[in-house]
Amino acid sequence: MSGDAGALAVRATTRTTTRVSVDSRVILATSGFVMLAFVVVHMGGNLLAFAGSATFDGYARSLRELGSPLFGAGVVLTLARVVLAAALIAHLAAHVRTLIRPAARIEPTYRPVAPAYVVYSFPIPHATGAIILLFVMFHLAHLTLGATIPAFDSASPYRNLITALRSWPVALAYMAAALAVGGHLVPGVWCGMNSLGLIRPRIEGLARVFAPALAVITALGMASVPAAVLLGII
């Protein structure tokens, strides 16, 4: 009886560990895609700077008024920020948990072969993740709170953007952050899709191309505005 009880305890522990490990990977992937959606939308908004101050300021104003008059001005934007902050915390917590308690090996219905850019990129997500976290704190202080921007005016986001990015160290920092985001997405998108079971035989080849393609497009899109301001195009 004692042997049977011990075996049952081991199996129960294994099931619990496996469940925690799988949940951590799913949380890591889900929170990552939530933040990726924000990055893509935010990037699209930033690209409106090429259309001029009226368009860019109008876009920024529409974000603050999103949901009006059903909700008060800024309510939906604040809610979006809360969701984004929660996704960031969940992403970091899941990442730490996977490091402390590595995922158990489970045989999924279909296990695709990881591409080379995933197999040989183990240090990259850690390094780029740290860079992105530091940049997010800098970005919030810089363009949201207006730190170091002379005569910061929350009602003139286009002016704030141009003033901030005319400083070449700042523009280069934004371009470096864009590169870090791209580097993070190269293995991250594929691994996230795999963790959520989205990669199937029919789309495995597409997934291999989609991850790096999305990373490159996102990095170039994010870097284009600071580069354009620095070069005097905007």
PAMINU-895500 format. One record per residue: x, y, z of N, C-alpha, C in turn; residue number from 1. Coordinates in nm, 2 decimals, decimal comma, always signed. Example, Ala and Ser with C-alpha at 12.3 -4.5 7.8 and 13.67 -1.06 7.14 Angstrom:
- +1,32; -0,57; +0,78; +1,23; -0,45; +0,78; +1,32; -0,33; +0,78; 1
- +1,28; -0,22; +0,71; +1,37; -0,11; +0,71; +1,29; +0,00; +0,79; 2
//
This chain:
- +0,08; -0,12; +0,00; +0,00; +0,00; +0,00; +0,09; +0,13; +0,00; 1
- +0,19; +0,12; +0,08; +0,28; +0,24; +0,09; +0,35; +0,27; -0,05; 2
- +0,38; +0,16; -0,12; +0,44; +0,17; -0,25; +0,35; +0,23; -0,35; 3
- +0,22; +0,19; -0,34; +0,12; +0,24; -0,43; +0,09; +0,39; -0,40; 4
- +0,09; +0,42; -0,27; +0,07; +0,56; -0,23; +0,18; +0,65; -0,28; 5
- +0,30; +0,60; -0,27; +0,42; +0,67; -0,32; +0,41; +0,70; -0,47; 6
- +0,37; +0,59; -0,54; +0,36; +0,61; -0,69; +0,26; +0,71; -0,72; 7
- +0,14; +0,70; -0,65; +0,04; +0,80; -0,68; +0,08; +0,94; -0,65; 8
- +0,16; +0,96; -0,54; +0,21; +1,09; -0,50; +0,30; +1,15; -0,61; 9
- +0,39; +1,06; -0,66; +0,48; +1,10; -0,77; +0,41; +1,14; -0,89; 10
- +0,30; +1,06; -0,93; +0,23; +1,09; -1,05; +0,15; +1,22; -1,03; 11
- +0,10; +1,25; -0,91; +0,03; +1,37; -0,88; +0,12; +1,49; -0,89; 12
- +0,24; +1,47; -0,83; +0,34; +1,58; -0,84; +0,38; +1,61; -0,98; 13
- +0,40; +1,51; -1,06; +0,43; +1,53; -1,20; +0,33; +1,60; -1,28; 14
- +0,20; +1,56; -1,25; +0,09; +1,63; -1,32; +0,08; +1,77; -1,28; 15
- +0,10; +1,81; -1,15; +0,10; +1,94; -1,10; +0,21; +2,03; -1,17; 16
- +0,33; +1,97; -1,17; +0,45; +2,04; -1,23; +0,43; +2,06; -1,37; 17
- +0,37; +1,96; -1,44; +0,35; +1,98; -1,59; +0,25; +2,08; -1,61; 18
- +0,14; +2,09; -1,53; +0,04; +2,19; -1,55; +0,09; +2,33; -1,53; 19
- +0,17; +2,35; -1,42; +0,23; +2,48; -1,40; +0,32; +2,52; -1,51; 20
- +0,40; +2,42; -1,56; +0,49; +2,45; -1,67; +0,42; +2,49; -1,80; 21
- +0,32; +2,42; -1,83; +0,24; +2,45; -1,95; +0,17; +2,58; -1,94; 22
- +0,11; +2,61; -1,82; +0,04; +2,73; -1,80; +0,14; +2,85; -1,81; 23
- +0,26; +2,83; -1,77; +0,36; +2,94; -1,77; +0,40; +2,97; -1,92; 24
- +0,41; +2,87; -2,00; +0,44; +2,89; -2,14; +0,32; +2,96; -2,21; 25
- +0,20; +2,92; -2,18; +0,08; +2,98; -2,24; +0,07; +3,12; -2,20; 26
- +0,09; +3,15; -2,07; +0,08; +3,29; -2,02; +0,19; +3,37; -2,09; 27
- +0,31; +3,32; -2,10; +0,42; +3,39; -2,17; +0,38; +3,43; -2,31; 28
- +0,33; +3,33; -2,38; +0,29; +3,35; -2,52; +0,17; +3,45; -2,53; 29
- +0,07; +3,43; -2,45; -0,05; +3,51; -2,46; -0,02; +3,66; -2,43; 30
- +0,05; +3,68; -2,32; +0,09; +3,81; -2,28; +0,18; +3,88; -2,38; 31
- +0,27; +3,80; -2,44; +0,36; +3,85; -2,55; +0,28; +3,90; -2,67; 32
- +0,18; +3,82; -2,71; +0,10; +3,86; -2,83; +0,01; +3,98; -2,80; 33
- -0,03; +4,00; -2,67; -0,11; +4,12; -2,63; -0,02; +4,24; -2,65; 34
- +0,11; +4,23; -2,60; +0,20; +4,34; -2,61; +0,24; +4,37; -2,76; 35
- +0,25; +4,26; -2,84; +0,28; +4,27; -2,98; +0,17; +4,35; -3,05; 36
- +0,05; +4,32; -3,02; -0,06; +4,39; -3,08; -0,06; +4,54; -3,05; 37
- -0,02; +4,57; -2,93; -0,01; +4,71; -2,89; +0,11; +4,78; -2,97; 38
- +0,22; +4,71; -2,98; +0,34; +4,76; -3,05; +0,30; +4,79; -3,20; 39
- +0,23; +4,70; -3,26; +0,19; +4,72; -3,40; +0,10; +4,84; -3,42; 40
- +0,00; +4,85; -3,33; -0,09; +4,96; -3,33; -0,02; +5,09; -3,30; 41
- +0,06; +5,09; -3,20; +0,14; +5,21; -3,16; +0,23; +5,25; -3,28; 42
- +0,29; +5,16; -3,34; +0,38; +5,18; -3,45; +0,30; +5,25; -3,57; 43
- +0,19; +5,20; -3,60; +0,10; +5,25; -3,70; +0,07; +5,40; -3,67; 44
- +0,04; +5,43; -3,54; +0,01; +5,56; -3,50; +0,13; +5,65; -3,52; 45
- +0,25; +5,61; -3,48; +0,37; +5,69; -3,50; +0,40; +5,72; -3,64; 46
- +0,37; +5,62; -3,73; +0,39; +5,65; -3,87; +0,31; +5,76; -3,93; 47
- +0,20; +5,80; -3,86; +0,12; +5,91; -3,90; +0,20; +6,04; -3,89; 48
- +0,31; +6,04; -3,82; +0,40; +6,16; -3,81; +0,44; +6,20; -3,95; 49
- +0,45; +6,11; -4,05; +0,49; +6,14; -4,18; +0,38; +6,23; -4,25; 50
- +0,26; +6,22; -4,20; +0,15; +6,29; -4,26; +0,14; +6,44; -4,21; 51
- +0,22; +6,47; -4,11; +0,22; +6,61; -4,06; +0,16; +6,62; -3,92; 52
- +0,17; +6,74; -3,87; +0,12; +6,77; -3,73; -0,03; +6,76; -3,71; 53
- -0,10; +6,80; -3,81; -0,25; +6,80; -3,79; -0,30; +6,66; -3,78; 54
- -0,25; +6,57; -3,87; -0,29; +6,43; -3,87; -0,24; +6,36; -3,74; 55
- -0,12; +6,38; -3,70; -0,06; +6,31; -3,59; -0,13; +6,36; -3,46; 56
- -0,15; +6,49; -3,44; -0,22; +6,54; -3,32; -0,36; +6,50; -3,32; 57
- -0,43; +6,49; -3,44; -0,56; +6,44; -3,44; -0,58; +6,30; -3,40; 58
- -0,48; +6,22; -3,44; -0,48; +6,08; -3,40; -0,46; +6,07; -3,25; 59
- -0,37; +6,14; -3,19; -0,34; +6,14; -3,05; -0,47; +6,18; -2,97; 60
- -0,53; +6,29; -3,02; -0,66; +6,34; -2,96; -0,77; +6,23; -2,97; 61
- -0,78; +6,16; -3,08; -0,88; +6,06; -3,09; -0,86; +5,94; -2,99; 62
- -0,73; +5,91; -2,96; -0,71; +5,81; -2,86; -0,76; +5,85; -2,72; 63
- -0,74; +5,98; -2,69; -0,79; +6,03; -2,56; -0,94; +6,03; -2,55; 64
- -1,00; +6,05; -2,67; -1,15; +6,06; -2,67; -1,21; +5,93; -2,71; 65
- -1,14; +5,82; -2,72; -1,19; +5,69; -2,76; -1,30; +5,65; -2,66; 66
- -1,41; +5,61; -2,70; -1,52; +5,57; -2,62; -1,62; +5,67; -2,58; 67
- -1,59; +5,80; -2,61; -1,68; +5,91; -2,58; -1,79; +5,91; -2,68; 68
- -1,91; +5,95; -2,64; -1,95; +6,00; -2,50; -2,00; +5,89; -2,41; 69
- -1,99; +5,76; -2,46; -2,04; +5,65; -2,37; -1,96; +5,64; -2,24; 70
- -1,82; +5,66; -2,26; -1,74; +5,67; -2,14; -1,67; +5,81; -2,14; 71
- -1,62; +5,84; -2,02; -1,55; +5,97; -2,01; -1,42; +5,97; -2,09; 72
- -1,38; +6,09; -2,12; -1,25; +6,10; -2,20; -1,14; +6,04; -2,13; 73
- -1,06; +5,96; -2,19; -0,94; +5,89; -2,14; -0,97; +5,76; -2,06; 74
- -1,10; +5,73; -2,05; -1,13; +5,60; -1,97; -1,08; +5,48; -2,05; 75
- -1,11; +5,47; -2,18; -1,07; +5,36; -2,26; -0,92; +5,35; -2,27; 76
- -0,86; +5,46; -2,29; -0,71; +5,47; -2,30; -0,65; +5,42; -2,17; 77
- -0,70; +5,46; -2,05; -0,65; +5,42; -1,93; -0,67; +5,27; -1,91; 78
- -0,78; +5,22; -1,95; -0,81; +5,07; -1,94; -0,71; +5,00; -2,03; 79
- -0,68; +5,05; -2,15; -0,58; +4,98; -2,23; -0,45; +4,98; -2,17; 80
- -0,41; +5,09; -2,10; -0,28; +5,09; -2,03; -0,27; +4,99; -1,92; 81
- -0,39; +4,98; -1,85; -0,39; +4,88; -1,74; -0,37; +4,74; -1,79; 82
- -0,44; +4,71; -1,90; -0,43; +4,58; -1,97; -0,29; +4,55; -2,01; 83
- -0,23; +4,65; -2,07; -0,09; +4,64; -2,12; +0,01; +4,62; -2,00; 84
- -0,01; +4,70; -1,89; +0,08; +4,68; -1,78; +0,06; +4,54; -1,72; 85
- -0,06; +4,49; -1,71; -0,09; +4,35; -1,66; -0,02; +4,25; -1,75; 86
- -0,03; +4,27; -1,88; +0,04; +4,18; -1,98; +0,19; +4,18; -1,95; 87
- +0,25; +4,30; -1,93; +0,39; +4,30; -1,91; +0,43; +4,23; -1,78; 88
- +0,35; +4,25; -1,67; +0,38; +4,18; -1,54; +0,37; +4,03; -1,56; 89
- +0,26; +3,99; -1,63; +0,24; +3,85; -1,65; +0,35; +3,79; -1,73; 90
- +0,40; +3,86; -1,83; +0,50; +3,81; -1,92; +0,63; +3,79; -1,84; 91
- +0,67; +3,89; -1,76; +0,79; +3,88; -1,67; +0,78; +3,77; -1,57; 92
- +0,66; +3,76; -1,51; +0,64; +3,66; -1,41; +0,65; +3,52; -1,47; 93
- +0,58; +3,50; -1,58; +0,59; +3,37; -1,65; +0,73; +3,33; -1,69; 94
- +0,80; +3,43; -1,74; +0,94; +3,41; -1,78; +1,02; +3,36; -1,66; 95
- +1,01; +3,43; -1,55; +1,09; +3,39; -1,43; +1,05; +3,25; -1,39; 96
- +0,92; +3,22; -1,39; +0,87; +3,09; -1,35; +0,93; +2,98; -1,44; 97
- +0,93; +3,00; -1,57; +0,99; +2,90; -1,66; +1,14; +2,88; -1,63; 98
- +1,21; +2,98; -1,59; +1,35; +2,97; -1,55; +1,37; +2,89; -1,42; 99
- +1,28; +2,92; -1,33; +1,29; +2,85; -1,20; +1,24; +2,71; -1,21; 100
- +1,13; +2,69; -1,28; +1,07; +2,55; -1,30; +1,06; +2,52; -1,44; 101
- +1,16; +2,47; -1,51; +1,16; +2,44; -1,65; +1,04; +2,35; -1,69; 102
- +0,99; +2,38; -1,81; +0,88; +2,31; -1,86; +0,91; +2,16; -1,88; 103
- +0,81; +2,07; -1,83; +0,83; +1,93; -1,85; +0,81; +1,90; -1,99; 104
- +0,87; +1,79; -2,04; +0,85; +1,74; -2,18; +0,72; +1,68; -2,19; 105
- +0,64; +1,73; -2,28; +0,51; +1,68; -2,31; +0,50; +1,65; -2,46; 106
- +0,45; +1,54; -2,50; +0,43; +1,51; -2,64; +0,30; +1,57; -2,69; 107
- +0,31; +1,69; -2,77; +0,19; +1,75; -2,82; +0,13; +1,67; -2,94; 108
- +0,02; +1,70; -2,98; -0,04; +1,64; -3,10; +0,05; +1,65; -3,22; 109
- +0,11; +1,77; -3,23; +0,20; +1,79; -3,34; +0,32; +1,88; -3,29; 110
- +0,44; +1,83; -3,30; +0,55; +1,91; -3,26; +0,64; +1,95; -3,37; 111
- +0,63; +2,08; -3,42; +0,71; +2,12; -3,53; +0,86; +2,13; -3,50; 112
- +0,94; +2,12; -3,60; +1,09; +2,13; -3,58; +1,12; +2,28; -3,57; 113
- +1,19; +2,31; -3,46; +1,22; +2,46; -3,44; +1,32; +2,50; -3,55; 114
- +1,30; +2,62; -3,61; +1,39; +2,67; -3,71; +1,52; +2,71; -3,65; 115
- +1,62; +2,73; -3,73; +1,76; +2,76; -3,67; +1,76; +2,89; -3,59; 116
- +1,68; +2,99; -3,63; +1,68; +3,12; -3,56; +1,62; +3,11; -3,42; 117
- +1,55; +2,99; -3,39; +1,50; +2,97; -3,26; +1,60; +2,88; -3,18; 118
- +1,66; +2,78; -3,25; +1,75; +2,69; -3,18; +1,88; +2,76; -3,13; 119
- +1,93; +2,85; -3,21; +2,05; +2,92; -3,18; +2,04; +3,06; -3,13; 120
- +1,92; +3,09; -3,08; +1,90; +3,23; -3,03; +1,87; +3,24; -2,88; 121
- +1,91; +3,14; -2,80; +1,87; +3,13; -2,66; +1,91; +3,26; -2,58; 122
- +2,03; +3,32; -2,60; +2,06; +3,44; -2,52; +1,98; +3,57; -2,57; 123
- +1,94; +3,57; -2,69; +1,88; +3,69; -2,75; +1,75; +3,74; -2,68; 124
- +1,65; +3,65; -2,65; +1,53; +3,70; -2,59; +1,56; +3,76; -2,45; 125
- +1,66; +3,70; -2,38; +1,69; +3,76; -2,25; +1,75; +3,90; -2,26; 126
- +1,85; +3,91; -2,34; +1,92; +4,04; -2,36; +1,82; +4,15; -2,42; 127
- +1,75; +4,11; -2,52; +1,66; +4,21; -2,58; +1,55; +4,24; -2,49; 128
- +1,50; +4,15; -2,41; +1,39; +4,17; -2,32; +1,43; +4,27; -2,21; 129
- +1,56; +4,26; -2,16; +1,61; +4,36; -2,07; +1,62; +4,50; -2,13; 130
- +1,67; +4,51; -2,25; +1,68; +4,63; -2,32; +1,54; +4,70; -2,34; 131
- +1,44; +4,62; -2,38; +1,31; +4,67; -2,40; +1,25; +4,72; -2,27; 132
- +1,27; +4,65; -2,16; +1,21; +4,69; -2,04; +1,27; +4,83; -1,99; 133
- +1,40; +4,84; -2,01; +1,46; +4,97; -1,98; +1,41; +5,08; -2,07; 134
- +1,39; +5,05; -2,20; +1,34; +5,15; -2,29; +1,20; +5,19; -2,26; 135
- +1,12; +5,10; -2,22; +0,98; +5,13; -2,19; +0,98; +5,23; -2,07; 136
- +1,06; +5,21; -1,97; +1,06; +5,31; -1,86; +1,11; +5,44; -1,91; 137
- +1,21; +5,44; -1,99; +1,26; +5,57; -2,05; +1,16; +5,64; -2,13; 138
- +1,09; +5,56; -2,22; +0,99; +5,61; -2,31; +0,87; +5,68; -2,23; 139
- +0,83; +5,61; -2,13; +0,72; +5,67; -2,05; +0,76; +5,80; -1,98; 140
- +0,88; +5,80; -1,93; +0,93; +5,92; -1,87; +0,95; +6,03; -1,97; 141
- +0,99; +5,99; -2,09; +1,04; +6,09; -2,19; +0,92; +6,15; -2,26; 142
- +0,84; +6,07; -2,33; +0,73; +6,13; -2,42; +0,59; +6,13; -2,35; 143
- +0,58; +6,05; -2,24; +0,45; +6,05; -2,18; +0,45; +6,16; -2,07; 144
- +0,55; +6,16; -1,99; +0,56; +6,26; -1,88; +0,64; +6,38; -1,92; 145
- +0,71; +6,38; -2,03; +0,78; +6,50; -2,08; +0,91; +6,53; -2,01; 146
- +0,97; +6,43; -1,95; +1,11; +6,45; -1,89; +1,21; +6,48; -2,00; 147
- +1,29; +6,58; -1,97; +1,40; +6,63; -2,06; +1,35; +6,70; -2,19; 148
- +1,22; +6,72; -2,21; +1,17; +6,78; -2,33; +1,14; +6,93; -2,29; 149
- +1,21; +7,03; -2,35; +1,18; +7,17; -2,32; +1,04; +7,21; -2,36; 150
- +0,97; +7,28; -2,27; +0,83; +7,33; -2,29; +0,74; +7,21; -2,34; 151
- +0,75; +7,10; -2,27; +0,66; +6,99; -2,30; +0,51; +7,03; -2,29; 152
- +0,44; +6,99; -2,39; +0,29; +7,02; -2,40; +0,22; +6,90; -2,44; 153
- +0,14; +6,85; -2,34; +0,06; +6,72; -2,37; -0,04; +6,74; -2,48; 154
- -0,08; +6,87; -2,51; -0,17; +6,89; -2,62; -0,11; +6,90; -2,76; 155
- +0,03; +6,89; -2,76; +0,10; +6,90; -2,89; +0,20; +6,78; -2,90; 156
- +0,14; +6,66; -2,92; +0,23; +6,54; -2,92; +0,33; +6,55; -3,04; 157
- +0,29; +6,61; -3,16; +0,38; +6,61; -3,27; +0,50; +6,70; -3,24; 158
- +0,48; +6,81; -3,18; +0,59; +6,90; -3,14; +0,68; +6,83; -3,04; 159
- +0,62; +6,76; -2,94; +0,70; +6,69; -2,84; +0,78; +6,58; -2,91; 160
- +0,72; +6,51; -3,01; +0,80; +6,40; -3,08; +0,92; +6,46; -3,15; 161
- +0,89; +6,56; -3,23; +1,00; +6,62; -3,31; +1,11; +6,68; -3,22; 162
- +1,07; +6,75; -3,12; +1,17; +6,81; -3,03; +1,25; +6,70; -2,96; 163
- +1,19; +6,59; -2,92; +1,26; +6,49; -2,85; +1,36; +6,42; -2,95; 164
- +1,32; +6,38; -3,07; +1,40; +6,30; -3,16; +1,50; +6,38; -3,24; 165
- +1,50; +6,51; -3,22; +1,61; +6,59; -3,29; +1,74; +6,58; -3,22; 166
- +1,73; +6,52; -3,09; +1,86; +6,49; -3,02; +1,91; +6,36; -3,07; 167
- +2,03; +6,35; -3,13; +2,07; +6,23; -3,19; +2,09; +6,12; -3,09; 168
- +2,14; +6,14; -2,97; +2,15; +6,03; -2,87; +2,01; +5,97; -2,85; 169
- +1,91; +6,05; -2,84; +1,77; +6,00; -2,81; +1,72; +5,92; -2,93; 170
- +1,74; +5,98; -3,05; +1,70; +5,91; -3,18; +1,76; +5,78; -3,19; 171
- +1,89; +5,77; -3,16; +1,97; +5,65; -3,17; +1,92; +5,55; -3,07; 172
- +1,88; +5,60; -2,95; +1,83; +5,51; -2,85; +1,70; +5,44; -2,89; 173
- +1,61; +5,52; -2,96; +1,48; +5,47; -3,01; +1,51; +5,37; -3,12; 174
- +1,61; +5,40; -3,20; +1,63; +5,30; -3,31; +1,70; +5,17; -3,26; 175
- +1,78; +5,19; -3,15; +1,83; +5,07; -3,09; +1,72; +4,98; -3,02; 176
- +1,62; +5,05; -2,96; +1,51; +4,98; -2,90; +1,43; +4,91; -3,01; 177
- +1,42; +4,97; -3,13; +1,35; +4,91; -3,24; +1,42; +4,78; -3,28; 178
- +1,55; +4,79; -3,28; +1,63; +4,67; -3,32; +1,61; +4,56; -3,21; 179
- +1,61; +4,60; -3,09; +1,59; +4,50; -2,98; +1,45; +4,44; -2,99; 180
- +1,35; +4,51; -3,02; +1,21; +4,46; -3,04; +1,21; +4,35; -3,15; 181
- +1,28; +4,39; -3,26; +1,29; +4,30; -3,37; +1,36; +4,17; -3,34; 182
- +1,47; +4,18; -3,26; +1,55; +4,07; -3,22; +1,47; +3,98; -3,12; 183
- +1,39; +4,04; -3,04; +1,30; +3,97; -2,95; +1,19; +3,89; -3,02; 184
- +1,14; +3,95; -3,13; +1,03; +3,89; -3,20; +1,07; +3,77; -3,29; 185
- +1,19; +3,77; -3,33; +1,24; +3,67; -3,43; +1,21; +3,53; -3,37; 186
- +1,27; +3,50; -3,25; +1,23; +3,37; -3,19; +1,10; +3,37; -3,11; 187
- +1,07; +3,49; -3,06; +0,95; +3,50; -2,98; +0,82; +3,47; -3,04; 188
- +0,80; +3,51; -3,17; +0,67; +3,49; -3,24; +0,65; +3,34; -3,27; 189
- +0,76; +3,28; -3,32; +0,75; +3,14; -3,35; +0,73; +3,05; -3,22; 190
- +0,80; +3,08; -3,11; +0,79; +3,01; -2,99; +0,65; +3,03; -2,93; 191
- +0,60; +3,15; -2,94; +0,46; +3,18; -2,89; +0,36; +3,11; -2,96; 192
- +0,37; +3,10; -3,09; +0,27; +3,03; -3,17; +0,28; +2,88; -3,14; 193
- +0,40; +2,83; -3,12; +0,42; +2,69; -3,09; +0,36; +2,66; -2,95; 194
- +0,38; +2,75; -2,85; +0,33; +2,72; -2,72; +0,17; +2,72; -2,72; 195
- +0,11; +2,80; -2,80; -0,03; +2,80; -2,81; -0,09; +2,70; -2,90; 196
- +0,00; +2,62; -2,96; -0,05; +2,51; -3,05; -0,10; +2,56; -3,18; 197
- -0,05; +2,67; -3,23; -0,10; +2,73; -3,35; -0,03; +2,68; -3,48; 198
- +0,08; +2,62; -3,46; +0,16; +2,57; -3,58; +0,12; +2,43; -3,61; 199
- +0,07; +2,41; -3,73; +0,02; +2,29; -3,78; +0,10; +2,25; -3,91; 200
- +0,10; +2,13; -3,95; +0,17; +2,09; -4,07; +0,15; +2,18; -4,19; 201
- +0,02; +2,22; -4,21; -0,01; +2,30; -4,33; +0,05; +2,44; -4,33; 202
- +0,07; +2,49; -4,21; +0,12; +2,63; -4,20; +0,26; +2,64; -4,14; 203
- +0,33; +2,52; -4,12; +0,46; +2,53; -4,06; +0,56; +2,61; -4,14; 204
- +0,56; +2,59; -4,27; +0,65; +2,66; -4,36; +0,62; +2,81; -4,35; 205
- +0,49; +2,85; -4,35; +0,45; +2,99; -4,34; +0,49; +3,05; -4,21; 206
- +0,48; +2,97; -4,10; +0,52; +3,02; -3,97; +0,66; +3,05; -3,96; 207
- +0,74; +2,97; -4,03; +0,89; +2,99; -4,03; +0,93; +3,12; -4,09; 208
- +0,85; +3,16; -4,19; +0,88; +3,29; -4,26; +0,81; +3,40; -4,19; 209
- +0,69; +3,38; -4,14; +0,61; +3,48; -4,08; +0,68; +3,55; -3,96; 210
- +0,74; +3,47; -3,87; +0,81; +3,52; -3,75; +0,92; +3,62; -3,78; 211
- +1,02; +3,59; -3,86; +1,12; +3,69; -3,89; +1,07; +3,80; -3,98; 212
- +0,98; +3,78; -4,07; +0,92; +3,88; -4,15; +0,85; +3,99; -4,07; 213
- +0,77; +3,94; -3,97; +0,70; +4,03; -3,88; +0,80; +4,11; -3,80; 214
- +0,91; +4,04; -3,75; +1,01; +4,11; -3,67; +1,08; +4,22; -3,75; 215
- +1,12; +4,19; -3,88; +1,18; +4,29; -3,96; +1,09; +4,41; -3,99; 216
- +0,97; +4,38; -4,02; +0,87; +4,49; -4,05; +0,85; +4,58; -3,93; 217
- +0,83; +4,52; -3,81; +0,81; +4,59; -3,69; +0,93; +4,68; -3,66; 218
- +1,05; +4,62; -3,66; +1,17; +4,69; -3,63; +1,19; +4,81; -3,73; 219
- +1,17; +4,79; -3,86; +1,19; +4,90; -3,95; +1,08; +5,01; -3,93; 220
- +0,96; +4,97; -3,90; +0,85; +5,06; -3,88; +0,88; +5,15; -3,76; 221
- +0,93; +5,08; -3,65; +0,95; +5,16; -3,53; +1,07; +5,25; -3,55; 222
- +1,17; +5,21; -3,62; +1,29; +5,29; -3,64; +1,28; +5,40; -3,74; 223
- +1,18; +5,39; -3,83; +1,16; +5,49; -3,94; +1,14; +5,63; -3,89; 224
- +1,06; +5,65; -3,79; +1,02; +5,79; -3,74; +1,15; +5,86; -3,68; 225
- +1,21; +5,79; -3,58; +1,33; +5,86; -3,53; +1,44; +5,88; -3,64; 226
- +1,45; +5,79; -3,73; +1,55; +5,81; -3,84; +1,51; +5,92; -3,92; 227
- +1,38; +5,94; -3,96; +1,34; +6,05; -4,04; +1,36; +6,18; -3,98; 228
- +1,33; +6,19; -3,85; +1,35; +6,31; -3,77; +1,50; +6,35; -3,77; 229
- +1,58; +6,25; -3,74; +1,72; +6,28; -3,73; +1,78; +6,32; -3,86; 230
- +1,73; +6,27; -3,97; +1,78; +6,31; -4,11; +1,71; +6,43; -4,17; 231
- +1,61; +6,49; -4,09; +1,55; +6,61; -4,14; +1,43; +6,58; -4,24; 232
- +1,40; +6,46; -4,25; +1,29; +6,43; -4,35; +1,15; +6,47; -4,29; 233
- +1,14; +6,46; -4,16; +1,02; +6,51; -4,09; +1,05; +6,64; -4,02; 234
//
